[in-house]
């Protein structure tokens, strides 16, 4: 029998289907590098970008953007971290549950939050057609130029964090900040 092909960090292919890895399989995976330790200057630069991007933005909006991007990127590590941060900041469970389906649950979000979530999706999924003019215009209608630049920087940053976490095998529930 051919052993299963490992495809992602937490799944394998068995009988032509993705299935979750067992605890034993996860534990036997080789450890990936500690990015912060091995590339401290690059890591600190991302931390600096993150801090600069947040300036002037509503903290609740920051968490919603980070949650939505992490959902789209399938980054369980960041999703766990940011939903926890949002809860600590007073975000409601209802809104957290609705973030992934915000278009079908618009009444949970302000027009400004909806514009930010749409922009987050377009930038995060940029290969799927770029950022449509209508999405950009809607965001520009709700954010002044400085806020819009901060929002874009925030979206760039969370996408970078998602890629760092996924590439280095961060495990959800192990907040290593």
C-alpha positions in Angstrom: 0.0 0.0 0.0 1.2 3.5 -0.9 1.4 5.7 2.2 -0.9 8.8 2.2 0.5 11.9 0.5 0.7 14.8 2.9 -0.8 17.9 1.2 -1.2 20.5 3.8 -0.2 21.1 7.4 -3.3 19.5 8.9 -4.7 17.2 6.2 -3.6 14.2 4.1 -5.1 12.6 0.9 -6.6 9.2 1.5 -8.7 7.5 -1.1 -8.7 10.7 -3.2 -10.1 12.8 -0.4 -8.7 15.4 2.0 -9.1 14.1 5.5 -7.9 15.5 8.8 -4.6 14.2 10.1 -4.6 12.2 13.2 -2.9 13.5 16.4 -0.1 11.1 15.9 0.5 12.3 12.3 0.6 15.9 13.4 3.1 15.2 16.2 5.4 13.4 13.9 5.6 16.2 11.4 9.0 17.9 11.3 9.1 21.2 13.2 9.2 24.3 11.0 11.5 27.2 11.6 10.7 29.9 14.2 10.5 32.9 11.9 10.8 35.4 14.7 14.0 33.8 16.0 15.6 33.0 12.6 14.7 36.3 10.9 14.4 38.8 13.7 14.8 41.9 11.6 12.2 40.9 9.1 9.9 39.9 12.0 10.3 43.2 13.7 9.7 45.0 10.4 6.3 43.2 10.1 5.5 44.1 13.7 6.3 47.8 12.9 4.1 47.7 9.9 1.3 46.2 11.9 1.6 48.9 14.6 1.7 51.7 12.0 -1.3 50.2 10.1 -3.5 50.2 13.2 -3.0 53.9 14.0 -6.2 55.9 13.8 -8.4 52.9 13.0 -11.3 51.7 15.2 -10.0 48.6 17.1 -13.2 46.7 16.5 -12.8 47.3 12.7 -9.2 46.2 12.9 -10.3 42.8 14.4 -13.1 42.3 11.9 -10.6 42.9 9.0 -8.1 40.5 10.5 -10.7 37.9 11.1 -12.1 38.1 7.6 -8.7 37.9 5.9 -7.7 35.0 8.2 -10.9 33.2 7.2 -10.2 33.7 3.5 -6.6 32.6 3.9 -7.6 29.6 6.0 -5.3 30.7 8.7 -6.6 29.0 11.8 -3.8 30.3 14.0 -4.6 34.0 13.2 -8.3 33.4 13.2 -8.2 31.9 16.7 -6.0 34.8 17.9 -8.1 37.6 16.4 -11.5 36.2 17.4 -10.1 35.9 21.0 -8.8 39.5 20.8 -12.1 40.7 19.5 -14.0 39.0 22.3 -11.7 40.5 24.9 -12.4 43.9 23.3 -16.1 43.4 23.7 -17.1 42.1 20.3 -20.3 40.2 20.2 -20.5 36.5 19.5 -23.2 37.2 16.9 -20.9 39.5 14.9 -18.0 37.1 15.1 -20.2 34.3 13.8 -21.5 36.5 11.0 -18.2 37.9 9.7 -17.7 35.0 7.2 -21.1 35.6 5.8 -21.4 39.4 6.2 -23.0 39.9 2.8 -26.0 37.8 3.9 -26.0 39.4 7.4 -25.4 43.0 6.5 -27.6 44.2 9.4 -24.9 43.1 11.8 -22.4 45.5 10.3 -22.3 49.3 9.7 -21.9 50.5 6.1 -18.4 51.5 6.9 -17.6 48.0 8.2 -19.2 46.5 5.1 -17.0 48.6 2.9 -13.9 47.6 4.9 -14.9 43.9 4.7 -15.4 44.1 0.9 -12.1 45.8 0.5 -10.5 43.2 2.7 -11.9 40.4 0.5 -10.8 42.1 -2.8 -7.2 42.7 -1.6 -6.9 39.3 0.1 -8.2 37.5 -3.0 -6.5 40.0 -5.4 -5.6 37.2 -7.9 -9.3 36.7 -8.5 -9.7 40.0 -10.4 -8.0 42.7 -8.5 -9.8 45.4 -6.5 -12.9 46.4 -8.5 -13.4 50.2 -8.8 -16.8 49.9 -7.1 -15.3 48.2 -4.1 -12.5 50.9 -3.9 -15.0 53.7 -4.4 -17.3 52.4 -1.6 -14.3 52.2 0.8 -13.2 55.7 -0.2 -16.7 57.0 0.5 -16.5 55.8 4.1 -12.8 56.5 4.9 -10.8 59.6 4.3 -7.5 59.2 2.4 -5.4 58.7 5.5 -7.8 56.1 7.0 -8.1 54.3 3.6 -4.3 54.1 3.5 -4.2 52.8 7.0 -6.9 50.2 6.2 -5.0 49.1 3.1 -1.8 48.8 5.2 -3.8 46.7 7.8 -5.0 44.4 5.1 -1.5 44.0 3.7 -0.2 43.3 7.2 -2.8 40.6 8.1 -2.2 38.9 4.8 1.6 38.8 5.6 0.9 37.4 9.1 -1.4 34.8 7.6 1.3 33.7 5.2 4.0 33.6 8.0 1.7 31.5 10.2 0.8 29.1 7.4 4.3 28.8 6.0 5.8 28.1 9.4 3.1 25.8 10.7 1.7 27.8 13.5 -1.0 25.8 15.4 -4.3 27.4 16.3 -4.7 27.9 20.1 -1.0 28.4 20.7 -0.8 32.2 20.7 3.0 32.9 20.5 3.0 36.6 20.7 
